[in-house]
């Protein structure tokens, strides 16, 4: 029986910490599992399942939400036309996570430790643009590196942003016991539809996660901005009581992140928490606000990189 996420691309490489393995899916070009020496570093799901709660998927051509599934496009003459996307978050009335969430990607390159997948965004309801996209996963002793490329294949400037939806963990340690650090300086206030109302400094607030907060003490489905980069790289992490850590790093294309502490994840017992740390090149509702949005001219290409690494040595 064929998997609901299509073909499964298994990557493997030997590392000083043990054998690293990852499984990437054809549908949504997502991470179904990633483990080192049998220790899961992302929340896995079964091959016969769809990705629970967006687990591991690629978010293109926008991450997060578009308020009321509606935005306005100004053309070269200055006229403004309403663009109505499909409502893909019916409970809140928004469009969420882009247009390739359920799309199969084409295999363009494959080795034992890497895979490159490609998909086209065709002009459609609410998004009248043509994009060629690809994502490359490469597994090494340094971790799992992800490279996204978007090329405007159309004849008009196209608005683009991207993100990803990994749930991080350290296998064998309850995620509630991990300490989450998010290296961001601002937090997005939202309304009842989880749409942005404003952006505020995190300093002195409960949303300042730069020094680390235990996951059990957090209840978040929140966006963060002002992500801090040092030498072109930002790092967000989960650390276990024994000192082991998993880190999500991003290049400077990713100025934003969404953090979701999920307590009803389909593969976990009710009440157990898992945490998505979602790198984003633009925040929620960027098609309306313009914040972080890139307008690619015809033929122009945008590339962004992020990855997951781990320190698995136990302290003491």
GUDREN-313446 format. One line per 4 residues: their letters; for each residue x, y, z of C-alpha. Coordinates in nm, 3 decimals, always signed. Layout:
BEGIN
a> X Y Z | ... .
! end
This chain:
BEGIN
xxxx> +0.000 +0.000 +0.000 | +0.138 +0.339 -0.099 | +0.221 +0.586 +0.178 | -0.008 +0.892 +0.200 .
xxxx> +0.305 +1.109 +0.186 | +0.424 +0.939 -0.133 | +0.776 +0.812 -0.187 | +1.004 +0.794 +0.116 .
xxxx> +1.366 +0.903 +0.080 | +1.591 +0.750 +0.344 | +1.919 +0.927 +0.417 | +2.199 +0.785 +0.632 .
xxxx> +2.553 +0.872 +0.737 | +2.796 +0.763 +1.007 | +2.885 +1.028 +1.265 | +3.100 +1.036 +1.582 .
xxxx> +2.774 +1.010 +1.780 | +2.652 +0.708 +1.584 | +2.451 +0.640 +1.271 | +2.239 +0.938 +1.161 .
xxxx> +1.920 +0.862 +0.970 | +1.648 +1.079 +0.819 | +1.337 +1.008 +0.613 | +1.210 +1.278 +0.377 .
xxxx> +0.867 +1.257 +0.214 | +0.765 +1.322 -0.144 | +0.448 +1.504 -0.037 | +0.525 +1.847 +0.113 .
xxxx> +0.898 +1.761 +0.099 | +0.878 +1.706 +0.473 | +1.089 +1.549 +0.746 | +0.916 +1.229 +0.864 .
xxxx> +1.198 +1.137 +1.100 | +1.550 +1.238 +1.197 | +1.754 +1.047 +1.454 | +2.116 +1.000 +1.559 .
xxxx> +2.223 +0.672 +1.723 | +1.854 +0.586 +1.761 | +1.776 +0.913 +1.944 | +1.492 +1.100 +1.774 .
xxxx> +1.569 +1.469 +1.721 | +1.239 +1.545 +1.548 | +0.893 +1.411 +1.628 | +0.851 +1.107 +1.400 .
xxxx> +0.531 +0.980 +1.246 | +0.438 +0.653 +1.081 | +0.481 +0.595 +0.708 | +0.110 +0.512 +0.683 .
xxxx> +0.006 +0.845 +0.835 | -0.034 +1.196 +0.702 | +0.188 +1.457 +0.878 | +0.013 +1.528 +1.209 .
xxxx> -0.033 +1.901 +1.270 | +0.190 +1.991 +0.975 | +0.481 +1.789 +1.116 | +0.799 +1.851 +0.917 .
xxxx> +0.641 +2.011 +0.610 | +0.769 +2.294 +0.387 | +0.569 +2.619 +0.389 | +0.572 +2.799 +0.051 .
xxxx> +0.496 +3.065 -0.078 | +0.407 +3.193 +0.267 | +0.444 +3.047 +0.618 | +0.185 +3.073 +0.892 .
xxxx> -0.143 +3.257 +0.825 | -0.305 +3.502 +0.586 | -0.580 +3.684 +0.771 | -0.928 +3.590 +0.650 .
xxxx> -0.757 +3.423 +0.351 | -0.755 +3.764 +0.181 | -0.490 +4.009 +0.069 | -0.464 +4.298 -0.178 .
xxxx> -0.234 +4.314 -0.480 | -0.125 +4.644 -0.633 | -0.046 +4.621 -1.006 | +0.188 +4.836 -1.216 .
xxxx> -0.086 +5.091 -1.283 | -0.144 +5.139 -0.911 | -0.478 +4.961 -0.906 | -0.546 +4.736 -0.609 .
xxxx> -0.719 +4.400 -0.659 | -0.852 +4.178 -0.382 | -0.695 +3.830 -0.376 | -0.901 +3.558 -0.210 .
xxxx> -0.718 +3.240 -0.115 | -0.881 +2.912 -0.022 | -0.968 +2.897 +0.348 | -0.742 +2.618 +0.472 .
xxxx> -0.784 +2.689 +0.845 | -1.165 +2.674 +0.864 | -1.187 +2.704 +1.242 | -1.021 +3.047 +1.230 .
xxxx> -1.111 +3.149 +0.875 | -0.753 +3.192 +0.754 | -0.532 +3.056 +0.478 | -0.243 +2.871 +0.640 .
xxxx> +0.099 +2.729 +0.549 | +0.114 +2.813 +0.179 | +0.017 +2.618 -0.129 | +0.236 +2.305 -0.138 .
xxxx> +0.129 +2.136 +0.186 | -0.043 +1.851 +0.000 | +0.162 +1.861 -0.320 | +0.398 +1.585 -0.437 .
xxxx> +0.748 +1.702 -0.522 | +0.962 +1.566 -0.806 | +1.291 +1.396 -0.730 | +1.576 +1.582 -0.903 .
xxxx> +1.885 +1.445 -0.725 | +1.954 +1.159 -0.487 | +2.259 +1.027 -0.297 | +2.288 +0.808 +0.012 .
xxxx> +2.303 +1.118 +0.234 | +2.109 +1.383 +0.039 | +1.796 +1.438 -0.164 | +1.671 +1.732 -0.371 .
xxxx> +1.301 +1.771 -0.445 | +1.124 +2.027 -0.666 | +0.769 +2.156 -0.701 | +0.599 +2.431 -0.900 .
xxxx> +0.352 +2.681 -0.762 | +0.116 +2.752 -1.051 | -0.103 +3.063 -1.078 | -0.424 +2.993 -0.889 .
xxxx> -0.704 +3.133 -0.676 | -0.560 +3.417 -0.469 | -0.202 +3.375 -0.589 | -0.160 +3.459 -0.960 .
xxxx> +0.212 +3.383 -0.982 | +0.437 +3.110 -1.120 | +0.722 +2.984 -0.901 | +0.975 +2.704 -0.934 .
xxxx> +1.076 +2.580 -0.591 | +1.319 +2.321 -0.460 | +1.442 +2.192 -0.127 | +1.762 +1.997 -0.063 .
xxxx> +1.819 +1.789 +0.251 | +2.179 +1.690 +0.325 | +2.278 +1.470 +0.618 | +2.631 +1.488 +0.762 .
xxxx> +2.822 +1.457 +1.087 | +2.724 +1.820 +1.152 | +2.352 +1.745 +1.131 | +2.069 +1.786 +0.881 .
xxxx> +2.103 +2.090 +0.652 | +1.809 +2.219 +0.448 | +1.844 +2.451 +0.147 | +1.537 +2.614 -0.010 .
xxxx> +1.536 +2.781 -0.350 | +1.251 +2.979 -0.505 | +1.269 +3.114 -0.860 | +1.013 +3.347 -1.013 .
xxxx> +0.928 +3.168 -1.338 | +0.653 +3.416 -1.432 | +0.641 +3.751 -1.605 | +0.542 +3.971 -1.309 .
xxxx> +0.705 +4.045 -0.975 | +0.598 +3.780 -0.723 | +0.567 +3.806 -0.344 | +0.733 +3.516 -0.162 .
xxxx> +0.817 +3.395 +0.186 | +0.891 +3.050 +0.319 | +0.915 +2.846 +0.633 | +0.929 +2.495 +0.772 .
xxxx> +0.743 +2.310 +1.046 | +0.975 +2.075 +1.240 | +0.883 +1.950 +1.587 | +1.203 +1.912 +1.787 .
xxxx> +1.272 +1.660 +2.062 | +1.542 +1.456 +2.235 | +1.429 +1.096 +2.227 | +1.392 +0.935 +2.568 .
xxxx> +1.348 +1.268 +2.750 | +0.996 +1.405 +2.811 | +0.974 +1.723 +2.605 | +0.806 +1.893 +2.902 .
xxxx> +1.141 +1.862 +3.088 | +1.345 +2.032 +2.815 | +1.450 +2.396 +2.832 | +1.357 +2.598 +2.524 .
xxxx> +1.569 +2.890 +2.411 | +1.451 +3.118 +2.130 | +1.701 +3.385 +2.028 | +1.449 +3.653 +1.933 .
xxxx> +1.394 +4.007 +2.059 | +1.029 +4.072 +1.967 | +0.695 +3.896 +2.006 | +0.383 +3.927 +1.791 .
xxxx> +0.057 +4.000 +1.971 | -0.239 +3.829 +1.801 | -0.619 +3.834 +1.802 | -0.862 +3.544 +1.852 .
xxxx> -0.790 +3.427 +1.494 | -0.416 +3.421 +1.572 | -0.364 +3.713 +1.337 | -0.109 +3.982 +1.414 .
xxxx> -0.214 +4.295 +1.604 | +0.130 +4.428 +1.690 | +0.496 +4.355 +1.757 | +0.655 +4.427 +2.095 .
xxxx> +0.997 +4.380 +2.261 | +1.025 +4.061 +2.465 | +1.251 +4.215 +2.732 | +1.085 +4.195 +3.072 .
xxxx> +0.793 +3.983 +2.947 | +0.696 +3.617 +2.968 | +0.789 +3.586 +2.600 | +1.159 +3.646 +2.658 .
xxxx> +1.295 +3.297 +2.591 | +1.656 +3.398 +2.531 | +1.773 +3.260 +2.867 | +1.557 +2.948 +2.841 .
xxxx> +1.225 +2.834 +2.990 | +1.109 +2.480 +3.062 | +0.862 +2.361 +2.800 | +0.614 +2.241 +3.066 .
xxxx> +0.575 +2.606 +3.174 | +0.493 +2.733 +2.826 | +0.168 +2.757 +2.631 | +0.253 +2.905 +2.295 .
xxxx> +0.134 +2.936 +1.939 | +0.326 +3.258 +1.896 | +0.542 +3.439 +1.647 | +0.875 +3.599 +1.725 .
xxxx> +1.079 +3.856 +1.535 | +1.412 +4.030 +1.567 | +1.588 +3.694 +1.548 | +1.950 +3.746 +1.645 .
xxxx> +2.220 +3.627 +1.407 | +2.589 +3.598 +1.485 | +2.823 +3.550 +1.189 | +2.515 +3.497 +0.972 .
xxxx> +2.358 +3.227 +1.190 | +2.080 +3.222 +1.452 | +2.024 +2.936 +1.694 | +1.719 +2.815 +1.887 .
xxxx> +1.753 +2.510 +2.110 | +1.606 +2.251 +2.345 | +1.829 +2.128 +2.628 | +1.780 +1.823 +2.849 .
xxxx> +1.860 +1.811 +3.224 | +2.164 +1.595 +3.142 | +2.308 +1.861 +2.911 | +2.221 +1.707 +2.576 .
xxxx> +2.075 +1.955 +2.329 | +1.914 +1.983 +1.988 | +1.955 +2.309 +1.798 | +1.766 +2.458 +1.506 .
xxxx> +1.992 +2.703 +1.324 | +1.906 +2.941 +1.042 | +2.088 +3.172 +0.808 | +2.007 +3.542 +0.802 .
xxxx> +1.719 +3.496 +0.556 | +1.514 +3.373 +0.851 | +1.436 +3.675 +1.066 | +1.129 +3.522 +1.230 .
xxxx> +1.017 +3.207 +1.409 | +0.691 +3.053 +1.528 | +0.685 +2.843 +1.845 | +0.396 +2.601 +1.907 .
xxxx> +0.369 +2.393 +2.224 | +0.126 +2.123 +2.116 | -0.053 +1.914 +2.382 | -0.282 +1.710 +2.155 .
xxxx> -0.032 +1.579 +1.900 | -0.183 +1.277 +1.726 | +0.100 +1.033 +1.796 | +0.143 +1.119 +2.165 .
xxxx> -0.068 +1.043 +2.473 | -0.320 +1.318 +2.553 | -0.158 +1.593 +2.753 | +0.200 +1.514 +2.648 .
xxxx> +0.366 +1.816 +2.490 | +0.576 +1.851 +2.179 | +0.716 +2.175 +2.046 | +0.740 +2.306 +1.692 .
xxxx> +1.014 +2.560 +1.630 | +0.933 +2.697 +1.286 | +1.190 +2.906 +1.097 | +1.021 +3.173 +0.882 .
xxxx> +1.149 +3.437 +0.642 | +0.839 +3.647 +0.713 | +0.585 +3.656 +0.995 | +0.214 +3.574 +0.985 .
xxxx> +0.004 +3.778 +0.742 | +0.306 +3.902 +0.549 | +0.110 +3.916 +0.222 | -0.087 +4.199 +0.383 .
xxxx> +0.172 +4.366 +0.606 | +0.465 +4.328 +0.368 | +0.693 +4.257 +0.663 | +0.973 +4.022 +0.563 .
xxxx> +0.810 +3.967 +0.223 | +1.037 +3.940 -0.080 | +0.920 +4.052 -0.423 | +1.111 +3.848 -0.679 .
xxxx> +1.143 +3.995 -1.025 | +1.099 +3.760 -1.325 | +1.388 +3.514 -1.330 | +1.512 +3.615 -0.984 .
xxxx> +1.603 +3.344 -0.732 | +1.587 +3.343 -0.352 | +1.782 +3.092 -0.143 | +1.756 +3.028 +0.232 .
xxxx> +1.917 +2.769 +0.461 | +1.848 +2.619 +0.801 | +1.926 +2.297 +0.978 | +1.914 +2.079 +1.287 .
xxxx> +2.220 +1.978 +1.487 | +2.266 +1.808 +1.822 | +2.508 +1.775 +2.110 | +2.450 +1.428 +2.253 .
xxxx> +2.729 +1.406 +2.511 | +2.591 +1.372 +2.864 | +2.737 +1.622 +3.111 | +2.932 +1.487 +3.404 .
! end
